Amino acid sequence: MSIRWMVAAALAATTAVAVAKLPAPTPEQQQAAAAKKEQEQAQLEKEKQLLERAQDRVAERYRREKGASAGGVQRTGRVEDTNMPKTAKELPRDAGPQGDRKQSAEAHSAPAK
């Protein structure tokens, strides 16, 4: 019987701790949080600019080294359909089984024998 009372007291204590609310932050804490958020935002913006510069350098180097001889790259920005995977070529809501089509080899999970 005493074990039940100890378990009940422990549950009551944990419930009281779980329900307890933290006091509202002071104005100083709010200002410190706002300043920290501004610093994080500034750091994020700086890192974003550095990343964009690095990406631009890599793209420029690629263009300079490969130039027009980049194999298979078209200047129009359109990707050739011949190298696209089957799932990218399918129309929306067209991926399910169809009675008039033969099932593709990609649909099987086991390797071919």
C-alpha positions in Angstrom: 0.0 0.0 0.0 2.9 2.4 0.7 4.3 1.8 -2.7 1.1 3.1 -4.3 1.2 6.2 -2.2 4.8 6.9 -3.2 4.0 6.4 -6.9 1.0 8.7 -6.5 3.2 11.4 -4.8 5.8 11.1 -7.5 3.2 11.5 -10.3 1.7 14.5 -8.5 5.2 16.1 -8.2 6.0 15.5 -11.9 2.6 16.8 -12.9 3.2 20.0 -10.9 6.6 20.5 -12.6 5.2 19.8 -16.0 2.3 22.3 -15.6 4.5 25.1 -14.1 4.9 28.1 -16.3 8.1 30.1 -16.8 8.0 33.8 -15.9 7.8 36.3 -18.7 11.1 37.5 -20.0 12.4 40.8 -18.7 12.9 43.7 -21.1 16.6 43.2 -20.9 16.2 39.6 -22.0 13.9 40.6 -24.8 16.5 43.1 -26.0 19.3 40.6 -25.8 17.2 38.1 -27.8 16.4 40.7 -30.4 20.1 41.7 -30.7 21.1 38.0 -31.0 18.5 37.5 -33.7 19.9 40.5 -35.6 23.4 39.2 -35.4 22.3 35.8 -36.6 20.5 37.4 -39.5 23.5 39.5 -40.4 25.8 36.4 -40.3 23.3 34.4 -42.4 23.3 37.3 -45.0 27.1 37.4 -45.0 27.3 33.6 -45.5 24.7 33.8 -48.3 26.7 36.4 -50.1 29.9 34.4 -49.8 28.1 31.3 -51.1 26.8 33.2 -54.1 30.2 34.6 -54.9 31.7 31.1 -54.7 29.0 29.7 -56.9 29.6 32.5 -59.4 33.3 31.8 -59.5 32.7 28.1 -60.1 30.2 28.8 -62.9 32.6 31.3 -64.5 35.5 28.9 -64.3 33.4 26.1 -65.8 32.3 28.4 -68.7 35.9 29.5 -69.2 37.4 26.0 -69.3 34.6 24.1 -71.0 33.2 26.9 -73.1 31.1 25.8 -76.1 32.7 22.3 -76.0 30.7 21.2 -73.0 29.3 17.9 -74.2 25.5 17.7 -74.6 24.9 21.2 -73.1 22.7 23.3 -75.2 22.6 27.1 -75.0 18.8 27.2 -75.2 18.5 25.9 -71.6 16.3 23.0 -72.7 17.4 19.5 -71.6 17.3 16.7 -74.1 14.4 14.3 -73.6 16.4 11.3 -74.6 18.5 11.3 -71.3 15.6 11.9 -69.0 14.5 9.2 -66.6 11.2 7.5 -67.2 9.6 9.0 -64.1 10.4 12.5 -65.3 8.9 11.9 -68.7 5.5 10.6 -67.3 2.6 13.0 -67.2 0.9 13.7 -63.8 -1.5 10.9 -62.8 -0.1 8.7 -65.5 2.1 6.5 -63.4 -0.4 3.8 -62.5 -1.0 0.5 -64.3 -2.6 0.8 -67.7 -4.4 -2.1 -69.4 -3.1 -1.3 -72.9 0.6 -1.0 -71.9 3.2 -3.5 -71.1 4.6 -3.2 -67.6 8.0 -1.6 -67.5 11.1 -3.4 -66.1 11.5 -0.6 -63.6 8.4 -1.6 -61.8 9.9 -4.9 -60.6 11.8 -4.9 -57.3 13.7 -8.1 -57.9 16.7 -8.1 -60.2 16.3 -9.8 -63.6 17.5 -13.4 -63.9 
